[in-house]
Every structure is written in C-alpha cells, then in structure tokens.
Amino acid sequence: MSSLPSIGFVGLGAMGAPMAMRLLGADFPLAVWNRSPERAAPLAAAGARLAAAPGEAAADSDVVISVLFD
C-alpha cells in the first residue's frame, strides 16, 4: 500500500497528459479518464489504472485533478 495519496486524473490533452505522466513517475497511484480513450493508452502502459468514466476515476481517489477545455 502506498503512503502517497491516490489521484484521479480527468483530461489527458496537451497539458493533462504530461502532468499525469509526471505523477506516475513520482509513484502516485493514478486512475485516469479521457473522452478519447486512445489518449490514455500511454498512461495505462506506464501503470495508470484506466477508468471507464470520470466518476470512476474519482471514486476511490484522495485527490481529483481535472484539466479540461471550456
């Protein structure tokens, strides 16, 4: 079990994807969701848990980060 807070991350565009990847690199447990699922594939390959919906990414997270356009 990690002593770091778990993070739900919604929005993996030009800004969100690099931010989420840095969190993974720092060993934070991370659940991710993006409207276009292919944007989440590199994060899943790096160890993030893919969520089927934004609420699923947030459900078991201590912290939720959203990086959304409009």
C-alpha positions in Angstrom: 0.0 0.0 0.0 1.3 3.4 -0.9 1.7 6.2 1.6 1.1 8.7 -1.2 -2.5 9.9 -1.9 -4.3 8.2 -4.8 -5.1 10.6 -7.6 -7.9 10.6 -10.1 -7.0 12.5 -13.3 -9.6 13.6 -15.8 -8.4 15.2 -19.1 -5.3 14.0 -20.9 -4.8 16.6 -23.5 -1.7 18.7 -24.3 -1.4 19.8 -20.7 -3.1 17.0 -18.8 -1.1 14.0 -20.2 2.3 15.3 -19.3 1.1 16.3 -15.8 -0.4 12.8 -15.3 2.8 11.2 -16.5 4.9 13.2 -14.0 2.6 11.9 -11.2 3.2 8.4 -12.3 6.9 9.0 -12.4 6.7 10.1 -8.8 4.9 6.8 -7.9 1.5 8.3 -7.2 -1.3 5.7 -7.6 -3.2 7.1 -10.6 -6.6 6.5 -12.2 -7.1 8.3 -15.5 -10.0 9.1 -17.8 -10.2 10.9 -21.1 -13.0 11.5 -23.5 -10.8 10.0 -26.3 -9.6 6.7 -24.8 -6.5 6.5 -27.1 -5.0 9.4 -25.2 -5.0 7.3 -22.0 -3.1 4.4 -23.6 0.4 5.6 -22.9 -0.5 6.3 -19.3 -2.0 2.8 -18.9 1.2 1.3 -20.4 3.1 3.3 -17.7 1.0 1.9 -14.9 -2.1 4.1 -14.6 -5.5 2.5 -14.0 -7.9 3.3 -16.8 -11.4 4.4 -15.6 -14.5 3.9 -17.7 -16.0 7.2 -16.7 -14.8 10.4 -14.9 -16.7 9.4 -11.7 -14.9 6.1 -11.7 -11.5 7.9 -11.8 -12.7 10.0 -8.8 -14.5 7.4 -6.8 -11.6 5.8 -4.9 -9.2 8.8 -5.2 -8.0 11.0 -2.4 -7.4 13.9 -4.8 -9.0 14.6 -8.2 -7.4 16.7 -10.9 -9.3 17.9 -13.9 -7.7 19.6 -16.9 -10.5 20.3 -19.3 -11.1 22.7 -22.1 -14.0 25.0 -21.7 
